Amino acid sequence: MRKIRVSSVLPVSYRNELERIVFFNQEQNLVATPLVDSVHRYGVPTIVEENGCVRFSVRAFGRLQSLYAFDDMTAPARLVGVAMFLRDAPPSMVVLHLAAHEDYTARGKWAHASVVVQLLAAIRSASLRTRGIETLTILYPHEIRLRLHPPAPSASGGD
């Protein structure tokens, strides 16, 4: 079993692998149409270096929120996925781009690591903690709008 860790920080030493996973991914053709639609709607993500780390930015919105997935079973940890998202309108968080290393996609040798699922779960969790977010929109492979419901409060034991 792979040990996947999700982080909002990516050291600049991972830049080359990040570029490869996001911009030169061999499986981009599987989502080409919605990927192009996202780029037309929000802009091309560009990599920005800040304080020894890398982040993404798009022309229309500036800096994006990003999460990175690492496989900690290797030393150093291997970058295996990235998600870029933003608060598009007051009630919605939008996932603009998702990319996974080919070995960690549904057809890869480490598919069981569920990298994309873990990235989406982390975005959902962050969205539930963000005031005013009611929906999570995922743009591809097919646009999906999920209504978010915070966990029900636990019953108190006393009167």
N, C-alpha and C positions, 0 to 999 in steps of 0.2 A: 504494500500500500504506500502510495506517495504521500508526503507530508507537504501540503500546500498552505502557504501563508499569504495573507492579503495585507498590503501596506499602501499608505497614501504617499510614501516617500520612495523615490528612485534615485540612487546615486548616479552621478554623471558617468561613472565607469560602465554602466549598462546601456549607454546611448546607442552604440552600434547595433546591439541585439534588439533594442526597442525599435529602431528604424527598420530593421529587417522584418520583425514581427508585424508591425503596423503598415509599412509602405510596400514591402516586397513579399508579402505572405503568399505562398503558392495556392492557398485556398480562397483568395479574394474573389476569384471568378464565380464561386458559389453564391455570392451575395452582391454581385456587381451592380445590378440595377438599383436596389435600395441603398447601397453604399454611395453611388453617384447622386442619388436623390438627397441623401443626407448632406453631402458636400455642397450641393447647390443651395440647399436650405440654410445651412449653418456656416459654411466655409470649410476650407481645407485646414485640417489641424496642422500646426507647426510646433516643432519642439523648441522650447525655450530653456536655457540654462540659468538657474538661480541658486546662489549659495551652495554650490557643489552638487546640486540635484537637477533633474530635468522635469519639466512640466509641459503640458500642451496648452496651446492658445488657438483661438479661431478669430478671424477678423471681426465678425459681427458681435461677439460677446466677450472677447478678451480671454483671460485665463479660464481654463476648464478645471473642473474637479476631476481627478483621476485616481484610479486604484490599480495597483500592480499585483500580480500573482507570482509567487516564487515557489519553486520546488526546493524545499530545504533538505531533501535526501541527497543532494549533491553539494560538493564544497568547491568553490563558493556556491551559494544558492543560485539556481538557474531561473532567469526571468522566463515565465511561461504564459503570461497573459496580461492584458491591459484593458481597462474600461474607461471611457471618457464620458462624462455626463455633466449636466447643468440644470439649473432651475430656470425653466423656459418662461413660464408664466406663474403667478403666485400659487396656483394649486398643483403644479405639475413639475416633476423631475423627469428629464429626458435623457436616455442613454443614447448618445450620438454614435459612438463607435465601440465595438468589442473586437478584440483580436486575441487569438491564442496561438502559441507555438504549434506547428503542425503535429508534433508528437502528442499533444494534449487536446486535440479536437475530437469530435465524436468518432472519427475514423483513424485516430492515431493510436500508437502502441500504449499510451498512458491515458486513454479515454476515460477509464474508470476514476481518474482523479477529479473529474467534473469541474475543471477550472472555470469555465464560463458560468456554470451554476453557482459556484462559490463567489465569483465577482458580482453576479446579479443579486445574490442574497445579501452581500455586504452593502450594495447600493440601496436595496430595499430597507435594510436595517437603518441606514443613515437617513433615508427619506422619512421613515416613521419617527425619527427623533427630531426632524426639522419642522418647525412650526409652519402650518399652512399648507403642507404638501398633502394632497389628497390622492393623486394618481402618479403612477410610474409608467412612462411610455418608453417602449423599446422599439427602435426604428427598423431593425432588420434581424432576421431574414424577412419577416413580415411585420408591419407595424402592429403592435399590441399595446393596448392601454389597460393597465391593471389598477383597479381601485384599491387603495391601501386602507386597511383597517387596523388600528392599533390593537395590541393584545388587550383582552378584557381584563379589567382590574381583578385581582385575586380577592376572594371573599375574606373578610376579616373574621377572626375567630371569636371576637367579643361583641357585646351589645353596646 
